[in-house]
Amino acid sequence: MSSHVTDTQTLEREPAFYEAFRAELRAFMQGHCPSDLRAKVRNGHKMGRAEYSQWQRILFDQGWAAPGWPQAYGGTGWDLQQRYIFEEVSAEMDCPPLYHHGLGHIGPVIMHFGTPEQKARFLPRIVDGSQWWCQGYSEPGSGSDLASLKTSAVRVGDHYVVNGQKIWTSHAQEADIMYTLVRTSQEARKQQGITLLAIELDTPGIEVRPIHTIDHWHHVNEVFLRDVKVPVDNRIGEEGTGWKYGKFLLDRERLSPATVPRLIRQLDEVDRLVRQRLREQGPSPSLMRALERLFLAKASAQGAREMLLSAIGEEIRGTLQSSKASALKLHSSELAQAISSLAFDLSAPELARRLLPDDESAMVCDDQDRERQLVHTYLFYRSRSIAGGTSEVQKNVIARELFGA
Ligand SMILES: Cc1cc2nc3c(=O)[nH]c(=O)nc-3n(C[C@H](O)[C@H](O)[C@H](O)COP(=O)(O)OP(=O)(O)OC[C@H]3O[C@@H](n4cnc5c(N)ncnc54)[C@H](O)[C@@H]3O)c2cc1C
């Protein structure tokens, strides 16, 4: 992995400062990130609240829990290079990524559009990891066409009464609170009349039902809301302008700073695998084809890295365009699938053929079982081009912004 982040940037400080910073991060992560957590990350285990929170708490005690946030809200105030170096070193040291729904998604929305009371109530608990958020956007029939959402919220005095259903809600089974898009009025233009509410998941009338995905993991859910009373104080921003906040959030969701360094880390592993196969088996047409796929993925990873740095810079300057966030999401989804497909083809085709049928017991694997983890990752990464908005939807966003299509 490249250790420099400066080729497309103007350094804000001397290179020696960043090298010392990198060394400080490495030493800290080496000394403080528990070895069992690092083994889980290295072996491609799925992360849940227990793992994310453990690491979040350690970073919080160090003052590093919110690398992208201003210091006024408990963030580090790090510059662009420092933020990227943090992500690179976290990936390199196999530390868990930061849980994104609070820090990356709703936190910035509350900072920009929340009331002072909401900032004081929600932001500290996102930073210390004690309140766990999930995202209630998608509904049956309203995924790509999110603005058609039907979950209704009717104002009655000092609260809203919410009825409807959300689906694919990641981590809802272990979350405390869900940022939720609801319809508060029926306007001619469906983007109007949408409102953003923070709904505490222990409120009466909420039922969370599990969905098991192709990799037999349970992290997505259906969330049913029946006459759920939500205080008006939990409305973020103005009533009827939730679409604006929802889009602001989606741009940040599509710009996940952790993604690219972690893909580059996986690519390094696949690189080792290809070279090992070449040493063991000698060149063959299939291995030469694998080498070609590896080189293409490496070039694509370089592109993703440059795009990410440029997008983070724009976000810091407040000029981030939706098309850039969408282009990055599209590019990194394709890259993730290319890397996991290559690893899968190289390593586990026989095993995969045995595991792919619906044999749940065969999908349970321990830390040592690297090949099974590869199959899990391959299957899970099929969702990369769907979750957070499908690749087709990203192309539509890019086309609309660039060409007015
Ligand atoms: C693993 C995973 C986690 C998720 N987590 C969450 C979460 O935490 N919270 C949440 O709210 N949602 C979540 N989602 C939902 C996700 O955002 C939706 O699945 C996604 O937006 C697609 O919506 P849909 O499933 O309704 O498919 P549809 O919108 O029905 O799309 C079906 C197909 O039609 C294509 N299509 C649709 N419209 C167009 C168009 N205009 N032009 C071209 N092609 C089009 C799509 O690209 C897709 O291929 C998650 C999904 C997955 C798979």
The ligand as a Tripos MOL2 file, in Angstrom:
@<TRIPOS>MOLECULE
LIG
   53    58     1     0     0
SMALL
NO_CHARGES

@<TRIPOS>ATOM
      1 C1        -27.0740   -5.1240    2.3990 C.3       1 LIG1
      2 C2        -28.0380   -3.9930    2.2910 C.ar      1 LIG1
      3 C3        -28.1320   -3.0560    3.3070 C.ar      1 LIG1
      4 C4        -29.0410   -2.0110    3.2370 C.ar      1 LIG1
      5 N1        -29.1420   -1.1390    4.3040 N.ar      1 LIG1
      6 C5        -30.1110   -0.1860    4.2870 C.ar      1 LIG1
      7 C6        -30.3270    0.6380    5.4430 C.ar      1 LIG1
      8 O1        -29.6340    0.5120    6.4620 O.2       1 LIG1
      9 N2        -31.3190    1.5340    5.3900 N.ar      1 LIG1
     10 C7        -32.1100    1.7230    4.2960 C.ar      1 LIG1
     11 O2        -32.9720    2.5900    4.3130 O.2       1 LIG1
     12 N3        -31.9300    0.9450    3.1770 N.ar      1 LIG1
     13 C8        -30.9510    0.0000    3.1540 C.ar      1 LIG1
     14 N4        -30.7680   -0.8080    2.0510 N.ar      1 LIG1
     15 C9        -31.6870   -0.6690    0.9220 C.3       1 LIG1
     16 C10       -31.0720   -0.1180   -0.3400 C.3       1 LIG1
     17 O3        -30.8500    1.2660   -0.2260 O.3       1 LIG1
     18 C11       -32.0450   -0.4710   -1.4760 C.3       1 LIG1
     19 O4        -32.0430   -1.8800   -1.6080 O.3       1 LIG1
     20 C12       -31.6340    0.1660   -2.7820 C.3       1 LIG1
     21 O5        -31.8200    1.5550   -2.7270 O.3       1 LIG1
     22 C13       -32.4380   -0.4030   -3.9720 C.3       1 LIG1
     23 O6        -33.7940   -0.3360   -3.7370 O.3       1 LIG1
     24 P1        -34.7400   -1.6190   -3.9600 P.3       1 LIG1
     25 O7        -34.1270   -2.7490   -3.2140 O.co2     1 LIG1
     26 O8        -36.1210   -1.2130   -3.6120 O.co2     1 LIG1
     27 O9        -34.6210   -1.9630   -5.5110 O.3       1 LIG1
     28 P2        -35.4090   -1.2360   -6.6950 P.3       1 LIG1
     29 O10       -35.3950    0.2240   -6.4750 O.co2     1 LIG1
     30 O11       -36.7360   -1.9070   -6.8590 O.co2     1 LIG1
     31 O12       -34.4920   -1.5720   -7.9160 O.3       1 LIG1
     32 C14       -34.5590   -2.8180   -8.6390 C.3       1 LIG1
     33 C15       -33.6460   -2.7050   -9.8500 C.3       1 LIG1
     34 O13       -34.1390   -1.6920  -10.7590 O.3       1 LIG1
     35 C16       -33.1150   -0.7290  -11.0510 C.3       1 LIG1
     36 N5        -33.6990    0.6080  -11.1600 N.ar      1 LIG1
     37 C17       -34.6220    1.1610  -10.3490 C.ar      1 LIG1
     38 N6        -34.9010    2.4290  -10.7470 N.ar      1 LIG1
     39 C18       -34.1120    2.6800  -11.8210 C.ar      1 LIG1
     40 C19       -33.9340    3.8080  -12.6750 C.ar      1 LIG1
     41 N7        -34.6330    4.9430  -12.4930 N.pl3     1 LIG1
     42 N8        -33.0380    3.7290  -13.6850 N.ar      1 LIG1
     43 C20       -32.3260    2.5820  -13.8760 C.ar      1 LIG1
     44 N9        -32.4760    1.4630  -13.1090 N.ar      1 LIG1
     45 C21       -33.3380    1.5090  -12.0930 C.ar      1 LIG1
     46 C22       -32.1960   -0.7710   -9.8260 C.3       1 LIG1
     47 O14       -30.9110   -0.2900  -10.1430 O.3       1 LIG1
     48 C23       -32.2180   -2.2750   -9.4920 C.3       1 LIG1
     49 O15       -31.2910   -2.9650  -10.3150 O.3       1 LIG1
     50 C24       -29.8580   -1.8580    2.0920 C.ar      1 LIG1
     51 C25       -29.7560   -2.7860    1.0470 C.ar      1 LIG1
     52 C26       -28.8700   -3.8450    1.1370 C.ar      1 LIG1
     53 C27       -28.8080   -4.8330    0.0160 C.3       1 LIG1
@<TRIPOS>BOND
     1     1     2 1
     2     2     3 ar
     3     2    52 ar
     4     3     4 ar
     5     4     5 ar
     6     4    50 ar
     7     5     6 ar
     8     6     7 ar
     9     6    13 1
    10     7     8 2
    11     7     9 ar
    12     9    10 ar
    13    10    11 2
    14    10    12 ar
    15    12    13 ar
    16    13    14 ar
    17    14    15 1
    18    14    50 ar
    19    15    16 1
    20    16    17 1
    21    16    18 1
    22    18    19 1
    23    18    20 1
    24    20    21 1
    25    20    22 1
    26    22    23 1
    27    23    24 1
    28    24    25 2
    29    24    26 1
    30    24    27 1
    31    27    28 1
    32    28    29 2
    33    28    30 1
    34    28    31 1
    35    31    32 1
    36    32    33 1
    37    33    34 1
    38    33    48 1
    39    34    35 1
    40    35    36 1
    41    35    46 1
    42    36    37 ar
    43    36    45 ar
    44    37    38 ar
    45    38    39 ar
    46    39    40 ar
    47    39    45 ar
    48    40    41 1
    49    40    42 ar
    50    42    43 ar
    51    43    44 ar
    52    44    45 ar
    53    46    47 1
    54    46    48 1
    55    48    49 1
    56    50    51 ar
    57    51    52 ar
    58    52    53 1
@<TRIPOS>SUBSTRUCTURE
     1 LIG1         1 GROUP 0 **** ****
